[in-house]
Amino acid sequence: MERPQLADEVAAALRERIMSGDLRPGDRVRLEEVAGQLGVSITPVREALLTLRGEDMVELQPRKGYVVAPLERQDVFDLFQLQGDIAGELAARVALRITETGLEQLTLANRKLTRSRRTADIERLEYEFHRTVNRMAEARKLSWFLHTATRYTPARFYAADAGWRAGMRTDHDELLAAFESRDADKARTVMTRHFTDGAARLVTHLEKRGVWERA
């Protein structure tokens, strides 16, 4: 039971590195190097790369092995627009059904998040906040699609970015206000913006790292 879970963790680490620009399109992904960096054996790395190949995150090329697949600016915008559309729909549903107890739960969770300073804590608490929102929507399949899409979000990059953290606090405050007033349209707008703004921030970061500079 341990090996599939380990392979999932390796795949998540590689997604983070690819989407944050640490690994760029065309870069080779060496199994031994990844295994050494993550402190695992070759087997879960190989299984992780098979998973990422199925997601078009890496390619297997003759005589080169695994390399990072092409990633264009529009790919980033498309991924986050998909996330925003789904998350916006879920937020709109929550606005129409949220209880006072649920609103209090989210308010307390958000307060704990905004008081956090460690990157790892911010990453974890932001995830928990949105997971709670999605569960309140009571839309299992739609939430599953969102969970799948957000695997490509480099959460650690965002949690470490001061500008993103400031925007996150504003977005969460507006979202909670929309929930309190039972304003589904406002909740949808705020949640969608939360993701599309993230796309613009990530594209700017990748441009600064020269991800799309042509040799």
N, C-alpha and C positions, 0 to 999 in steps of 0.2 A: 504493500500500500504506500510505501514511502517514495518509490521511484517516480510514479506519475506526478505526485505533489512536488517533488524536487524539480522535475522537468518543467512544471508550470512556473515555478519560481525563477528558474533560469530564463524562460521565455519572457517573463515579465521584466526581468532586469535588462534583457537585450532590447525589448521594445522601448523601455525608458531611454536607453543609450541612443537608439536610432532616432526616436522622435525629438530628443533634446539636442541632437547634432553631434553627440560624442562619437557616434559611428555615422559616417556619411555614405551616400549612394556610391557604390563602387568599391568601398572598403572591404577587404577580406575579413572574414570572421573565422579565426583559427580556433579549432576546438580545444587544443591543449592550453592556449592562452586564456580562453574564457574559463575553462575548468580551474586553472590555477588562480585566477582573479577571484572566483566565487567560492573556491575551496570545495569543489565537488569533483566527481569522477567524469570521465569522458561521456559515459552513457547518457546521463540526463541532459548534457549539452547537445549531444547528437539528436535526442528526442525533441528537445526544445527547437532546434533548427528545422526539424521536419515540420513541426507545428507552424513556425514562422514562415516557412516556404509555402505552406498552404494558405497563409494569410497575405502572400505577396509582400512580405517584409524583407525576405532574403531570396536569393536565387542560387542555384547550383550550376556553376560554370565549369566546362572541361578544363583540366589542368590548373584551375585556380581554387576549386572548392566553393565554399559558400561565400557570397558577397552580398552586401546590402543592396536591395532592389532600388530602382529609381523612386524618388519622392519629390514631387513638384509642389510649388506653392499652392496650386489649386487643390491638390490632394489634401493638404492640411485644412484649407477652408472647407472642403467637402466633408471631411471627417467631423469637424466641429459643428458644421451646420446640421448634419444628421443628428448629432448628440443634442444640439440645442432644440431641434424640432421635437424630438421625443421627450426630452426633459421638460420643455415648455408645456406639452400636452399633459404630462403627469402633474405638473404644478397647478395647471388650471383645474384639474379634477380635485386636487387636494383643497383648493380654495373653496370649492362647492360643498365639501363634505367634512372639513376639519372641525374637530370638537374643541371646546375650551381646554380640555386636558391635553389634547394633541398640540395645541398652540403653545401651551405652557411648556410642554416637553421640548419643542423645537426652540423656544426662547431660551431655556436653560442650556440646551446643547450649544446654541450659538454664543451665549455668554461665555461658556467654557472655552470655546474655540477662539474667540476674540482676545481672551486673556492669555492664550498660549504664546510662547516665544520660541520654543524649540521647533525646528523644521519638521522633525519626525512627528511631533505631537500635532502640529498644524495639518500635516498631510493626513494623519489618521482621523482627526476630529472632523475635518472637512468631508472626508469620505463617509463617516458615520452620520453627519448631518444630512447629506443628500440621500443616503440609504434610507434614513428614517422618513424623509419626504416621499421617496418613491414607494415605500411600503404603505404609507397612508393613502396613496392613490388607489390601492387595491386593484392593480392591473398587472398581474404576474407576467404575462407574456411581453407586454410593452416594457416593463422594468427589466426583463431579461435581455431584450434587444439593446436597451440603454447600457446595461452592464457590459455587454459584449463590445459595444462601440467605444465605451470609455476606457477599454484596455489600452487604447492608443494615446491616452492622455499622459504626458510625462508629469505625474503628480508632484514628484520631488522638485522638479524645476520650478513649478508654480509656487509651491510652499516656501521656497527659498527666495522668491522675488518680492521685494518690498512693495513695488507698485501693484502687483497682483493682489497681495494681501490687503492693501487699502481698498482696492476695487471690490474684493470679496466681501469686506465688511459692509460696504455701501449696498451691494447687491442683496446681501442677507437681510439687512434692515428693511429694505424696500419689499423684499419677498414676504417677510413676516408681517409687514403692514398690509400687504395685499391679502394675505391669509386672514388677518384679523377683520378686514372689511369685506371678506368673501368676494373679492374682485378677481374673477377668473382671468379676464383679459389682461389685467395688470400682472398677475402672477405669471402668465405665459410670456409676456413681454420681458419681464425682468429675468426669468430663468433662461430664456433663449439668448438674451444679451450676455448673460454670465458666460455662456459657452462661446459665442461668436467673438466677444472681446478677447477671450483666451486664445482664439485662433490668430487674431491680429498680433497679439503679444508674442506668440510663439514664432510666427513668420518673421517678425522683426528680429528676434533673437537668432534665428537660423540664418538670416541674411547677414547679420553682424559676424557670425561665425564662418561666413563664406561657403555655406553648404551648396549654393547654386552657382558659384563661380566656375566658369568653364576653363579648363586647362588650355 
